[in-house]
Structure formats: C-alpha cells, structure tokens
Amino acid sequence: MTDSAAAGYADLGGLIDRLHMTVTHVSAESAAATMPVEGNTQPYGMLHGGASAALAETVGSLAAAVHAGPGRMAVGVDLSITHHRSATSGFVRAEATALRLGTTVATYDIAILDEEGDRVATARLTCHLRDR
C-alpha cells in the first residue's frame, strides 16, 4: 500500500488517529495493526465492543482495498465479531488473513491478540468490491 493510500484511510473520519492505531503491514493477503489499550481516549471505553470491532474493520478494509486495486473500490463491509475477553492494559494487535479473494468479494479472518499473544476477539470481515 502506498503512503498516500494509507493517508487516505487515516483521513476517513480520522479513525486511525483517534484510536491511536499503528498500521504495521498491509497487503491483499494480510494486514496488521496495533492499538494501545491504556490511555486510549476513544469513546468506546475499554477495548471491548466498539473499539475492537473498529480495529478489526480497519485492518480487514485496508487489505480489501489493496486487493481491489486502483480501478476498483471496497464497499459494503460485513463484520461478525466474537469477544472472548477484555484487554485492560498494554496494546492489542489485529492480524487479518485472507480467506477468500474474489473479483466481487474479499473475506478475511481476523484475530485480535493482547501483548502476551492471547486472544481477545476473533472476527470475519467480508468486503464487497465494485468498479469506481
């Protein structure tokens, strides 16, 4: 992913900035990002519910956008997430792995892990793709 493409996503409502996310890897096949838990002032409270869903949606959507390429765009995200426990300190890491990369749909399995590598949440994101 180019710096300008990543900047474009950061500008969409400033979500990446507001949640203090750091995107560490993006390709069509996988993506990863981290986010602090302590001191995070986002409106979702502790990393449970909305914040972990936002992290999962961000990494999956970024990978889907790379897969879509310059002539297409990723739209219509469907996210199914299961929370296993709350993370209360340090940071969490979201790792998205491609499950299916088609011409109209990209689907990713996402694991959200704490600093020790223990599972906080798991998700599946399906992103619909269309021509610009």
CORRAMO-V400572 format. One record per pair of residues at least 24 apart in sequence whose C-alpha atoms are under 10 Angstrom apart, sorted by sequence separation. I is the first residue (numbers start at 1). J is the second residue. If there is no record, write none. Layout:
I_J + I_J
This chain:
1_25 + 2_26 + 18_42 + 19_43 + 32_56 + 56_80 + 57_81 + 90_114 + 91_115 + 92_116 + 93_117 + 104_128 + 105_129 + 1_26 + 17_42 + 18_43 + 19_44 + 31_56 + 33_58 + 34_59 + 54_79 + 56_81 + 87_112 + 89_114 + 90_115 + 91_116 + 92_117 + 94_119 + 99_124 + 101_126 + 103_128 + 104_129 + 105_130 + 1_27 + 32_58 + 33_59 + 53_79 + 87_113 + 88_114 + 89_115 + 90_116 + 92_118 + 93_119 + 94_120 + 96_122 + 98_124 + 99_125 + 100_126 + 101_127 + 102_128 + 103_129 + 104_130 + 1_28 + 15_42 + 31_58 + 32_59 + 53_80 + 87_114 + 92_119 + 93_120 + 94_121 + 95_122 + 96_123 + 97_124 + 98_125 + 99_126 + 102_129 + 103_130 + 104_131 + 31_59 + 32_60 + 53_81 + 77_105 + 79_107 + 81_109 + 84_112 + 86_114 + 87_115 + 92_120 + 94_122 + 96_124 + 98_126 + 30_59 + 31_60 + 52_81 + 53_82 + 76_105 + 77_106 + 78_107 + 79_108 + 80_109 + 81_110 + 82_111 + 83_112 + 94_123 + 96_125 + 30_60 + 31_61 + 32_62 + 52_82 + 53_83 + 74_104 + 75_105 + 77_107 + 80_110 + 81_111 + 29_60 + 31_62 + 32_63 + 52_83 + 67_98 + 72_103 + 73_104 + 74_105 + 87_118 + 19_51 + 28_60 + 30_62 + 31_63 + 49_81 + 72_104 + 74_106 + 87_119 + 26_59 + 28_61 + 30_63 + 31_64 + 49_82 + 63_96 + 68_101 + 85_118 + 86_119 + 87_120 + 21_55 + 25_59 + 26_60 + 28_62 + 29_63 + 30_64 + 49_83 + 52_86 + 60_94 + 62_96 + 63_97 + 64_98 + 67_101 + 68_102 + 84_118 + 85_119 + 86_120 + 87_121 + 19_54 + 23_58 + 24_59 + 27_62 + 28_63 + 29_64 + 31_66 + 48_83 + 52_87 + 59_94 + 60_95 + 61_96 + 63_98 + 67_102 + 68_103 + 84_119 + 85_120 + 86_121 + 19_55 + 23_59 + 26_62 + 27_63 + 28_64 + 30_66 + 47_83 + 48_84 + 58_94 + 59_95 + 60_96 + 67_103 + 68_104 + 83_119 + 84_120 + 85_121 + 21_58 + 25_62 + 26_63 + 27_64 + 28_65 + 29_66 + 30_67 + 48_85 + 49_86 + 55_92 + 56_93 + 57_94 + 59_96 + 60_97 + 64_101 + 68_105 + 83_120 + 84_121 + 16_54 + 25_63 + 26_64 + 27_65 + 28_66 + 29_67 + 47_85 + 48_86 + 55_93 + 56_94 + 58_96 + 59_97 + 60_98 + 67_105 + 68_106 + 82_120 + 83_121 + 84_122 + 15_54 + 16_55 + 23_62 + 26_65 + 27_66 + 28_67 + 47_86 + 48_87 + 55_94 + 56_95 + 57_96 + 67_106 + 82_121 + 83_122 + 15_55 + 26_66 + 27_67 + 28_68 + 46_86 + 47_87 + 48_88 + 52_92 + 55_95 + 56_96 + 81_121 + 82_122 + 83_123 + 28_69 + 46_87 + 47_88 + 52_93 + 64_105 + 65_106 + 81_122 + 82_123 + 16_58 + 46_88 + 47_89 + 52_94 + 64_106 + 80_122 + 81_123 + 82_124 + 15_58 + 46_89 + 63_106 + 64_107 + 80_123 + 81_124 + 47_91 + 63_107 + 64_108 + 79_123 + 80_124 + 81_125 + 47_92 + 61_106 + 63_108 + 79_124 + 80_125 + 60_106 + 61_107 + 78_124 + 79_125 + 80_126 + 60_107 + 61_108 + 78_125 + 79_126 + 10_58 + 60_108 + 77_125 + 78_126 + 79_127 + 9_58 + 37_86 + 38_87 + 59_108 + 60_109 + 77_126 + 78_127 + 37_87 + 38_88 + 39_89 + 60_110 + 76_126 + 77_127 + 78_128 + 36_87 + 37_88 + 38_89 + 39_90 + 40_91 + 57_108 + 59_110 + 75_126 + 76_127 + 77_128 + 9_61 + 36_88 + 37_89 + 38_90 + 56_108 + 74_126 + 75_127 + 76_128 + 77_129 + 9_62 + 36_89 + 37_90 + 38_91 + 56_109 + 57_110 + 74_127 + 75_128 + 76_129 + 36_90 + 37_91 + 56_110 + 73_127 + 74_128 + 75_129 + 76_130 + 35_90 + 36_91 + 37_92 + 55_110 + 56_111 + 73_128 + 74_129 + 75_130 + 6_62 + 9_65 + 35_91 + 36_92 + 56_112 + 73_129 + 74_130 + 5_62 + 34_91 + 35_92 + 36_93 + 55_112 + 72_129 + 73_130 + 74_131 + 34_92 + 35_93 + 72_130 + 73_131 + 74_132 + 33_92 + 34_93 + 35_94 + 53_112 + 68_127 + 71_130 + 72_131 + 73_132 + 5_65 + 33_93 + 34_94 + 52_112 + 68_128 + 69_129 + 71_131 + 72_132 + 1_62 + 5_66 + 32_93 + 33_94 + 34_95 + 64_125 + 68_129 + 70_131 + 71_132 + 1_63 + 32_94 + 33_95 + 64_126 + 65_127 + 67_129 + 68_130 + 69_131 + 70_132 + 31_94 + 32_95 + 33_96 + 60_123 + 64_127 + 68_131 + 1_65 + 2_66 + 31_95 + 32_96 + 60_124 + 61_125 + 63_127 + 64_128 + 65_129 + 1_66 + 5_70 + 30_95 + 31_96 + 32_97 + 56_121 + 60_125 + 61_126 + 64_129 + 1_67 + 30_96 + 31_97 + 56_122 + 57_123 + 59_125 + 60_126 + 61_127 + 29_96 + 30_97 + 31_98 + 56_123 + 57_124 + 58_125 + 60_127 + 61_128 + 1_69 + 28_96 + 29_97 + 30_98 + 52_120 + 53_121 + 56_124 + 57_125 + 24_93 + 26_95 + 27_96 + 28_97 + 29_98 + 30_99 + 52_121 + 53_122 + 56_125 + 57_126 + 21_91 + 23_93 + 24_94 + 25_95 + 26_96 + 27_97 + 28_98 + 29_99 + 52_122 + 53_123 + 57_127 + 21_92 + 22_93 + 23_94 + 24_95 + 25_96 + 27_98 + 29_100 + 52_123 + 21_93 + 29_101 + 48_120 + 49_121 + 28_101 + 47_120 + 48_121 + 29_106 + 31_108 + 37_114 + 28_106 + 29_107 + 30_108 + 32_110 + 34_112 + 36_114 + 29_108 + 30_109 + 31_110 + 32_111 + 33_112 + 34_113 + 35_114 + 36_115 + 28_108 + 30_110 + 32_112 + 34_114 + 34_115
